Amino acid sequence: MGKTRLEAFSDGVLAIIITIMVLELKVPHGDDLPALLPLLPVFLSYVLSFIYVGIYWNNHHHMLHTVQHVNGPILWANLHLLFWLSLVPFVTGWMGENHFSALPTSLYGVVLLMAALAYWLLQTAIIAGGGGKQALLARAVGNDRKGKLSQVLYLIAIPAAFWYQWLSGALYVLVAILWLIPDRRIERIITE
């Protein structure tokens, strides 16, 4: 079957995820700058999660350029990814509301790790789907050092949240920075 429904559904789910996250930002009860101060942790967690969802949307979009047809394993792998991404608003709100305390910050990392693993599974399902453009994806991702490094950093950040929340936060920001610059590997291979 064609990939259009998969793309449209994924784009819709990601748009809803971002919408749900912004609804967590409550209007302050004052009309001055100090009234915004208590909202700073919620806003910072929102910004980080918005960037993460944007990164997934961008890379998902590029990866699907290598797909001509989808099969059952690709559909299920995509749903698996969307499941973990749909938990981002919950852990974002919990982490922000609790000022980056240990358990919410750690669980945020668990969701990010599981989303990264789900993305890898989707990538693997697409590559296993056959030749044609899918073979381009295998060439583009190669040994996927950036993906593996991200997972290692999450594995460090998750337990670190119980002793050094600032370190976990810094590692989450570092992974986002690693992926913030769009991954040109797929574009480069397709244009060749």
C-alpha positions, 0 to 999 in steps of 0.5 A: 500500500502507499505511504500517504495515509501513514504520513498524514496520520503521523503528521496529525498525531504530531500536531496534536502532541504539540497542541496538547503540550502548549495547553499545559502552559497556564496563564499567570494570575498577575500582570507583571513579569514576576507573575511569569517566574513560577511558569519558567520551569513549565515553559522550559520543559515545553520548549525542550519537548517542542524541539524534540517533537520537531526533530522527530517530525523532521527526521520522520519526514526525511525518512519517509522520502525513502519509502514507496510502499508500506507494509504491516511491520512498518505500520506497527513500528510507526504506531509504536513510535507515535505511542512513545511520542504521545507520552511526551506531553505528560512527562513534559508537564509533570517535569515542568510542574515539579521543577525538574525533580528527580522522578519526573526528570528520569521518566522524561528520559525513559520516554525519550529513550523509548521514542529513540528505540521506536524510531530505530525500529521503524528505520529497521522495518523500512530497511527490511521492507525491501530494495528500491529507495529503502536501500537508500535509507540503509546507505544513508544511516550507515552505522548510525553513530548519532542515534547510538550516542543519543541512546547512551546519553539517555541511559546516563541521564535517566539514573543521573536524575536522582542525584544530579537533575541538572546533568540529566537536563544538560544531557537532554539538551545536548541530544537535542542539539545533536539532532537540531541541525537537520540530518542531511544524510538522507537528502544527500543520498536521495539527490545522488 
